[in-house]
Amino acid sequence: MNRSPEYPLRTERLLLRPLNEGDVDALLAYRSRPDVCRYVPFEPMDRQVILDRLAGPWARTALTDEGQSLTLGAVLADTGELVGDAILFWHSRFHGGGEVGYVLNPDFAGNGYATEAASALLRHGFEDLGLHRIVARLDERNDASAAVARRLGMRQEARLVENEIFKGEWSTELVFAMLAAEWAKR
């Protein structure tokens, strides 16, 4: 079981790699936008917040134990342009549980890049880490994110009505999931 991926992780059109200080402006281009941050668990970011994340949680290049997350930049293989990022959480060693998430610069929306990036992290979670089950949790109003989860082949397992106050209002959460056996059959 390989916990340290060989970078970049390659997809048909993307390279996934650790983020670095050279990505600050590209990250600011979408992570500072209120519309991008509407349904994700962070507020619009400024340069300092991004620099702090790059020096902190985004500096991780491998998952070595539960409770950790791995955030990778999704870069166009042809141009080297950062179009978004994806994250894989390792929640439980005993249960083999993880979670995937993704954020895309809207300037690149509609091209399948979020699906491609998230698929690469599902592959890493199932094939390299040996996870048993990976979920995607999202706000029901985030139609684009739900469409990505469905394109990945994840099934919707739950609709948790007004289960938490999210950014000052009640939010209904959708939970999508995939098992390692389902990934292997794709």
Stockholm file with secondary structure:
# STOCKHOLM 1.0

chainA/1-186         MNRSPEYPLRTERLLLRPLNEGDVDALLAYRSRPDVCRYVPFEPMDRQVILDRLAGPWARTALTDEGQSLTLGAVLADTGELVGDAILFWHSRFHGGGEVGYVLNPDFAGNGYATEAASALLRHGFEDLGLHRIVARLDERNDASAAVARRLGMRQEARLVENEIFKGEWSTELVFAMLAAEWAKR
#=GR chainA/1-186 SS CCCSCCSSEECSSEEEEECCGGGHHHHHHHHTCHHHHTTSSSCCCCHHHHHHHHHTGGGCCSCCSTTEEEEEEEEETTTCCEEEEEEEEEEETTTTEEEEEEEECGGGTTSSHHHHHHHHHHHIIIIISCCSEEEEEEETTCHHHHHHHHHTTCEEEEEEEEEEEETTEEEEEEEEEEEHHHHHHC
#=GC SS_cons         CCCSCCSSEECSSEEEEECCGGGHHHHHHHHTCHHHHTTSSSCCCCHHHHHHHHHTGGGCCSCCSTTEEEEEEEEETTTCCEEEEEEEEEEETTTTEEEEEEEECGGGTTSSHHHHHHHHHHHIIIIISCCSEEEEEEETTCHHHHHHHHHTTCEEEEEEEEEEEETTEEEEEEEEEEEHHHHHHC
//
